Amino acid sequence: MAEQTADVAAAAAHGHVESGAHDDHGHHPTERHYWIIFAILAVLTAIEVAWSYLGFEGIQLWLPLMVMMVAKFILVAGEFMHLRFDRKIVNGRLFTWAFAGSLLLAIAVYFIVFAAFDTVFA
């Protein structure tokens, strides 16, 4: 028994044994993966800014902007907030559902503000 404990401790000291804490998160992305996510977010942001200067109005303006906003939200929450590793937290994807609810609330607030200024379907 003491021999096994010493072997596990030696292996852990050399990085050969992963602790249970790492098993909860599965495979972690590489730095390259995060740079790809950064590039996607930068391109989406550039498209959003350009779209707002193209002179569109009404639904042609806000619908594509809302779609890009949702895509960026999902990308940031899933990758940088590690929600894709949320499988082993209480009740499955607890935090994913919390962020999805927040996204739906944000969209509802946008529509309420647009409706208050009569710009929703203009």
ABEGO torsion letter per residue (X at the ends): XAAAAAAAAAAAAAGABBBAAAAAAEBBBBAAAAAAAAAAAAAAAAAAAAAAAAGBBEAAAAAAAAAAAAAAAAAAAAAAAGAAAAAABBGEBAAAAAAAAAAAAAAAAAAAAAAAAGAAAX
